[in-house]
Amino acid sequence: MDGIFNIYKQKGFTSHDVVAIVRKTIQQKKVGHTGTLDPDAEGVLPICVGKATKLADYIMEGKKGYRAVVTLGTSTTTEDASGEIIEKKEFTFDEQNITKVVHSFLGTYKQTPPMYSAIKVNGKKLYELAREGKEIERKAREITIFDIKITKFMPPEQFEIDVICSKGTYIRTLCADIGKKLNCGAHMHSLLRTSSSMFTLDTAITLNELKELAEKQQLQKALLTLDSALQQYSSIVVSSKANKLLYNGNKIEQRFFEKGNQEIKQGQKVLGYDNQNNLIGIYEISKEKDRLYMKPLKILL
C-alpha cells in the first residue's frame, strides 16, 4: 500500500502515537508523518504509507493553515497553555490596536524558534535542553505569513486568528510575538491545523474512522495517491528510450522529455514519469552547457 492518509489528530496524541496506531491498523511497517503536531494541538496530520514515506519532505513543502486562540496578558515557558506562567501583565483590550498589530505580521520575517521545540542543536533536541533548565541561543529562521486575520474577539483577554504560513512557522511563537508587540505578553491557548499543503479538514478522518475502514477492508477509499499529494509540482514524462536511465537514477537530458517540457526552468523540482505514466521520483532541473537535464532527488523504486 502506497499513499497518504489525511488523519485528523485529536488532542492528547503525539504525532508518533498516530503513526504507531496507523501502522498497527493497516498492518504495514513503512508509515511516517509529514510534520509534528504538538499533543495539545489537533487537526490535519497527513500520514505517509509505503513509498510515500520517501517523499514526506516534498509533501511537507506546501503552505500550512492554522486556527489559534491567543491569550493576552500571560506569558509562559512554552509559549502555549501547557507551560508555567512566567509573567502576567495588565492591559487594555483594544480591538483596533490588536488588529493593527496582528496584521503587522503579514509577510516574510525571521522568527526565533522556541526552546520547547524538536529542533536539534548538536544532536540534542531543544525541548530536552529546556527540561534541563538550559536556554541556548537559537538561530532565527525565515518564515512567511501569507495571510493572517482575526476571526473572533473574546474579551477580556482572548481572540482567535486564522493563519496561512510557510512550513517551519511556530504559531505559539507568533502568538507570543504578538503579545510582545502589544507590550502585554501572550501565549497560545489552543491550536487547530486546518490544512497542510493540499490536505484540509473537510477530507480528514479520525483514527477510529480509519479502523472502521480497515475492518471493512476499504482502506483504499481514504488513501490518496502520491500523484494527487504532489500536485504542486510539474510533471515530465520521458520517452521509452530514457526509461532505463530513469530506473537507474541517471540524469535525463531534455531531448528525452515527451510531455511537460513547456515551461520548465533551472532549479525547478518536477515529478518524473516513465513512458507508461508510472511515477518514478522527484527531480530537479539543472543546466549544463546550455542543455537542460532532470537530476534525481528522490527515487521511489
C-alpha positions, 0 to 999 in steps of 0.5 A: 500500500502506497499513499497518504492518509489525511488523519485528523489528530485529536488532542492528547496524541503525539504525532508518533502515537498516530503513526504507531496506531496507523501502522498497527491498523493497516498492518504495514511497517513503512508509515511516517508523518509529514510534520509534528503536531504538538499533543495539545494541538489537533487537526490535519496530520497527513500520514505517509504509507509505503513509498510515500514515506520517501517523499514526506519532505516534498509533501511537507513543502506546501503552505500550512493553515492554522486556527489559534486562540491567543491569550493576552496578558500571560506569558509562559515557558512554552509559549502555549497553555501547557507551560508555567506562567512566567509573567502576567501583565495588565492591559487594555483590550483594544480591538483596533490596536490588536488588529493593527498589530496582528496584521503587522505580521503579514509577510516574510520575517525571521522568527526565533524558534522556541526552546520547547521545540524538536529542533536539534542543536548538536544532536540534542533536541531543544525541548530536552535542553529546556527540561534541563533548565538550559536556554541556548541561543537559537538561530532565527529562521525565515518564515512567511505569513501569507495571510493572517486575520482575526476571526473572533474577539473574546474579551477580556483577554482572548481572540482567535486568528486564522493563519496561512504560513510557510512550513517551519512557522511556530504559531505559539511563537507568533502568538507570543510575538504578538503579545510582545508587540502589544507590550502585554505578553501572550501565549497560545491557548489552543491550536487547530491545523486546518490544512497542510499543503493540499490536505484540509479538514473537510477530507480528514478522518479520525483514527477510529474512522480509519479502523472502521475502514480497515475492518471493512477492508476499504482502506483504499477509499481514504488513501490518496495517491502520491500523484494527487499529494504532489500536485504542486509540482510539474510533471515530465514524462520521458520517452521509452528510450530514457526509461532505463536511465530513469530506473537507474537514477541517471540524469535525463537530458531534455531531448528525452522529455515527451510531455511537460517540457513547456515551461520548465526552468533551472532549479525547478523540482518536477515529478518524473514519469516513465513512458507508461505514466508510472511515477518514478521520483522527484527531480530537479532541473539543472543546466549544463552547457546550455542543455537542460537535464532532470537530476534525481532527488528522490527515487521511489523504486 
